[in-house]
């Protein structure tokens, strides 16, 4: 798949010990949205940041939604696999190790990171999923996520993500043997300083 099939930003890493990050923006965002977050979370990481290809009245996303929280599993699957194909090709072109590639996704970007982990586990090494929900109610295949670390960060007053979704998503990912940490923060759908601190702590880079 040609690199140009997803508009994207790539910033080479400056610290080879830092994992490469796949940045996945939320609805209405673009490929530049999470660059600062990537630098903050993991200084020196290579950053690969594609732009979602689905337009919802001009707001870009990674897959369509029929209504708030309502999805077409076939469309989600098709879009997820196309993104995973591109990520795998881009990782080759940019010389990134897919087993170390960490998705950092917010909202719709967190959701597509989750569906990539469910449907194409080899495309990612793990992920930090900020405000994810259950989009595909299907467990990861047994052993498909062995050795992969995943952090789920949700807010306890988020009007978009129902409270039962984060533990359900954790269970779906643990079915593939993923090492899942799940935290509920005193927050709504927007990110807070608590998200940054939790993600840095999980990355083990909070003292940098
Ligand atoms: C989604 O559609 O993926 C979720 O509702 C999150 C969002 O608002 O984008």
Boltz pocket constraint, residues with backbone or C-beta under 6 A from the ligand:
constraints:
  - pocket:
      binder: B
      contacts: [[A, 26], [A, 27], [A, 63], [A, 65], [A, 67], [A, 68], [A, 69], [A, 107], [A, 108], [A, 109], [A, 111], [A, 131], [A, 160]]
      max_distance: 6.0
